[in-house]
Amino acid sequence: MDRRAFLVTAAAAPLALTAAPAAARLAGGTPLALVTADLEARVVAWPLVSGRPRAIATPPGPRSIETVGDGRLALAAHTSAGAVSLIDMATLSVSRVLRGFAQPRYTAAAPDGLHAYVTDAARGELVTVDLALGRVVRRTRVGARARHLSLDPASMTLWTALGFSAPEIAVVDVSRPDRPRLVARIRPPFPAHDVVFAPAGEHVWVSSGSQRRLAVFDRTTRRPLELLDAGRPPQHLTFAGGAAHVTSDDELRLHRPRDGRLLRATPLPEGSYNVTSGFGLVFTPSLERGTLTVLDERGRTLERPRVARSAHDACFVVST
């Protein structure tokens, strides 16, 4: 891929990824949810407006998936295979497979549109991928069992939980996108699982891997401001429609960000952990049932198709 063309198109990514389905159609794109089929060697491209689902052949065992770069790529992590694959939205096919990982887990996209960060749990590394070159350009030691991560584009700060029930959270400076730098480790008030920056970037929400609790941290002081009750651990987080959406195996709980007040609880199929949002929708796949629950931003269930034998993660893309 031409690096100059990649830079130009990257600037349009935020608009493309937050547009409504109708706007995506007008722009000549098709809004899709990409869902990992964990027990199979494929990712399912599920249409959000109309059309038939498509299977994208991948290396075995895709676990996590994230939209990266200029919105024309998605990065899938194959934990057991020690690889990550780059999926091209123009062709809905794998354009490149990167090897040399031990246990790649989760991904965060850099706002420059050129880089993505992948946690490697077995090596305790944050791995920087140059998307235009299609290769690993740096490995930064952050701590053993690095997993869930979140990046705040305003402060260029990245937090990653060091484990499933993590005793520590690593704080990484990514102001130089190709040279991440570990700047601190935080000990949360409970074993942490997921970490997500709230939209304004001032607060970081942290869920637990072992307790029915959430914590809201101040990004600058790195101290918890508030502890909230939560559902069954582990919980996962996303923000949509002015609310924090928290999954906990069989339930989606909506919290008001400014005070943590519980606004709504919606039942989910067992095994619904990871959650993502976009196009005015919230999606949560189920590891146990292989379903993909589609909800609106108020937590109301819209549909629940079965997409695979087991579905671990999902992301939103616009296929051109």
C-alpha positions in Angstrom: 0.0 0.0 0.0 1.3 3.5 -0.9 2.2 5.3 2.4 1.2 8.8 1.1 -2.2 7.6 0.0 -2.6 5.8 3.3 -2.0 9.1 5.2 -4.5 11.1 3.1 -7.3 8.6 3.5 -6.6 8.1 7.2 -7.9 11.7 7.9 -11.4 10.7 6.9 -11.6 7.6 9.1 -13.3 9.1 12.2 -16.2 10.4 10.0 -16.6 7.1 8.2 -16.6 5.0 11.4 -19.2 7.1 13.2 -21.6 7.8 10.3 -25.1 6.3 10.3 -25.8 3.4 8.0 -27.7 5.7 5.6 -24.7 8.1 5.4 -22.4 5.1 4.7 -24.6 4.0 1.8 -24.6 7.6 0.4 -20.8 7.6 0.6 -20.7 4.3 -1.4 -19.9 2.0 1.5 -21.7 -0.8 3.2 -21.7 -0.8 7.0 -20.7 -4.1 8.5 -20.0 -5.8 11.8 -17.0 -8.1 11.6 -17.4 -11.0 14.1 -14.8 -13.5 15.1 -15.7 -17.2 14.8 -13.4 -18.5 17.5 -13.7 -22.2 16.8 -13.3 -21.8 13.0 -10.8 -20.2 10.6 -13.0 -17.3 9.6 -14.5 -13.9 10.5 -18.1 -13.2 9.7 -19.0 -10.0 7.9 -22.5 -9.2 9.1 -24.4 -6.5 7.2 -26.0 -3.8 9.3 -28.5 -2.6 6.7 -29.2 -5.3 4.1 -27.5 -8.1 2.2 -26.1 -11.5 3.0 -23.4 -12.3 5.6 -20.0 -13.3 4.2 -17.3 -15.5 5.6 -13.7 -14.2 5.5 -11.1 -17.0 5.6 -8.4 -16.3 8.2 -5.8 -18.3 10.1 -7.3 -20.6 12.8 -8.9 -19.2 15.9 -9.5 -15.5 15.5 -10.2 -14.1 19.0 -10.3 -10.3 19.0 -10.9 -7.9 16.2 -10.6 -4.1 15.9 -11.0 -1.5 13.1 -7.6 0.2 12.5 -5.8 2.5 10.1 -8.0 4.6 7.8 -11.1 2.4 8.4 -10.2 0.3 5.4 -8.5 -2.4 7.6 -9.4 -4.6 10.5 -6.8 -6.4 12.7 -7.7 -9.8 14.0 -5.6 -11.5 16.7 -5.1 -15.3 16.6 -4.0 -16.0 20.1 -3.3 -19.7 19.9 -1.6 -19.4 16.4 0.7 -16.5 17.6 -0.4 -14.3 14.6 -2.4 -11.3 13.6 -4.1 -10.8 10.3 -5.0 -7.6 8.5 -8.3 -7.7 6.7 -8.8 -5.4 3.7 -12.3 -3.8 3.6 -12.2 -3.3 -0.2 -11.9 -7.0 -0.8 -13.2 -8.5 2.5 -10.1 -10.7 2.6 -6.9 -11.1 4.5 -4.3 -8.9 3.0 -1.4 -9.9 5.2 -0.6 -12.3 8.2 2.0 -11.2 10.7 3.8 -13.9 12.6 6.3 -13.8 15.5 3.7 -13.2 18.3 3.4 -15.5 21.3 -0.1 -14.7 22.5 -1.6 -11.7 20.8 -4.7 -10.5 22.6 -6.3 -7.1 21.9 -5.7 -4.1 19.7 -6.0 -0.3 19.9 -5.8 1.9 16.8 -3.5 5.0 16.8 -5.2 8.2 15.8 -2.5 8.9 13.1 -4.1 6.1 11.0 -0.8 4.5 10.4 -0.2 2.4 13.5 -1.9 -0.1 15.7 -1.0 -1.5 19.1 -1.4 -5.2 20.0 -0.9 -6.7 23.5 1.2 -9.9 23.6 0.2 -11.5 26.9 2.9 -14.2 27.0 5.7 -11.8 26.3 4.3 -8.9 28.3 4.7 -6.6 25.4 2.9 -3.8 23.6 3.6 -4.5 19.9 3.5 -1.6 17.4 2.3 -2.5 13.9 3.0 -0.2 11.0 -0.2 -0.7 8.9 1.1 0.9 5.7 4.2 -1.3 5.7 2.3 -4.3 7.1 4.9 -5.3 9.7 5.9 -5.0 13.3 8.2 -2.0 14.0 8.6 -2.0 17.8 8.0 -4.2 20.9 7.7 -2.3 24.2 7.9 -4.2 27.5 4.9 -3.2 29.7 4.4 -6.2 32.0 3.4 -9.9 32.0 -0.1 -10.9 30.7 -1.0 -7.6 29.0 -4.5 -7.9 27.7 -7.3 -5.3 27.3 -6.2 -1.8 26.4 -7.6 1.6 25.6 -6.1 4.7 24.0 -7.0 8.4 24.6 -6.2 10.3 21.4 -6.3 13.7 23.2 -3.5 12.9 25.7 -2.0 10.1 23.6 -2.0 7.9 26.6 -2.7 4.2 26.5 -3.7 2.0 29.5 -3.5 -1.8 29.5 -4.6 -4.3 32.2 -1.8 -6.8 33.0 -3.9 -10.0 33.2 -7.4 -11.4 33.3 -7.7 -10.3 36.9 -4.9 -7.9 36.8 -3.1 -6.6 39.9 -1.7 -3.8 37.9 -2.5 -1.5 34.9 0.3 -0.2 32.7 0.3 3.4 31.5 2.0 4.0 28.2 2.9 7.3 26.5 2.2 7.0 22.8 2.8 10.6 21.8 5.4 9.3 19.4 3.2 6.6 17.8 6.1 4.4 16.6 7.9 4.6 20.0 5.6 3.8 22.9 7.1 4.4 26.4 6.0 2.9 29.7 5.5 5.7 32.2 3.7 4.1 35.2 2.0 1.2 36.7 -1.2 1.5 38.7 -2.5 -0.8 41.4 -6.4 -0.8 41.0 -8.7 -1.3 44.0 -9.6 -4.7 42.7 -8.2 -7.1 40.1 -8.8 -5.3 36.8 -10.1 -6.8 33.6 -11.2 -4.2 31.0 -10.0 -0.6 30.7 -11.8 2.0 28.5 -11.4 5.8 28.2 -14.6 7.7 28.4 -15.3 9.9 25.3 -14.1 13.1 26.9 -10.8 11.4 27.8 -10.7 12.7 31.4 -11.8 9.5 33.0 -10.9 5.8 32.6 -13.5 3.1 33.5 -12.0 -0.1 34.8 -13.9 -3.3 35.3 -13.1 -6.3 37.5 -12.1 -9.8 36.5 -13.2 -11.3 39.9 -15.6 -8.9 41.7 -18.9 -7.2 41.0 -17.3 -3.7 40.9 -16.3 -1.0 38.5 -13.9 1.9 39.1 -13.8 5.4 37.5 -10.3 6.8 37.4 -9.0 10.3 36.9 -6.7 10.1 33.9 -4.3 12.7 35.2 -3.9 11.7 38.8 -4.4 8.0 38.0 -6.5 7.6 41.1 -10.0 6.1 41.4 -12.7 8.7 41.8 -15.6 6.4 42.3 -16.4 2.7 42.9 -19.6 1.3 41.4 -21.6 -1.9 41.8 -21.5 -4.1 38.7 -22.8 -7.5 37.4 -21.0 -10.8 37.3 -17.3 -10.6 36.5 -15.6 -10.3 34.1 -17.2 -7.1 32.8 -16.5 -5.3 29.5 -17.1 -1.7 28.5 -18.1 0.6 25.7 -19.6 4.1 25.5 -22.6 5.0 23.2 -25.5 7.4 23.3 -24.1 9.2 26.4 -24.0 6.1 28.5 -21.5 3.5 29.7 -22.6 0.1 28.4 -21.2 -2.8 30.6 -21.6 -6.5 29.8 -21.2 -9.2 32.4 -21.8 -12.6 30.9 -25.6 -12.5 30.7 -26.6 -8.9 31.1 -26.0 -5.4 29.6 -26.0 -2.6 32.2 -26.2 1.0 31.2 -24.6 3.6 33.6 -24.8 7.4 33.5 -21.2 8.5 33.1 -21.3 11.6 35.3 -22.3 9.7 38.5 -22.4 6.0 37.6 -26.1 5.7 38.2 -27.6 2.5 36.8 -30.1 3.4 34.0 -31.1 0.1 32.6 -30.3 -3.7 32.6 -31.0 -5.9 29.5 -30.7 -9.7 29.6 -28.2 -11.2 27.2 -27.4 -14.8 26.1 -24.9 -16.6 28.4 -21.3 -15.9 27.4 -21.9 -12.3 26.2 -18.7 -10.6 27.3 -17.0 -8.3 24.7 -19.0 -5.3 23.6 -18.5 -2.6 20.9 -20.5 0.3 19.6 -20.9 2.3 16.4 -23.4 3.5 13.8 -25.8 4.2 16.7 -25.8 0.5 17.7 -24.2 -1.7 20.4 -23.1 -5.2 19.6 -22.1 -8.0 22.0 -21.2 -11.5 20.7 -21.6 -14.7 22.8 -18.9 -17.2 23.4 -21.4 -19.8 24.6 -24.2 -19.4 22.0 -22.4 -17.9 18.9 -25.0 -15.2 18.7 -24.6 -11.5 18.0 -26.9 -9.4 20.1 -27.7 -6.0 18.4 -29.0 -3.3 20.6 -29.8 0.4 20.3 -28.0 3.0 22.3 -30.7 2.9 25.0 -30.0 -0.8 25.6 -33.1 -2.2 23.7 -32.5 -5.5 21.9 -33.1 -5.2 18.1 -32.0 -8.6 16.8 -30.0 -11.6 17.8 -28.7 -13.7 14.9 -26.6 -16.8 15.3 -23.4 -16.1 13.4 -21.0 -18.9 14.4 -20.5 -21.8 16.9 -18.7 -19.4 19.2 -18.2 -15.6 18.8 -15.7 -13.7 20.9 -15.4 -10.2 19.6 -16.8 -7.8 17.0 -15.9 -4.4 15.3 -17.6 -2.0 12.9 -16.3 -1.2 9.4 -17.5 0.3 6.2 -16.8 -2.0 3.2 -16.2 -0.1 -0.1 
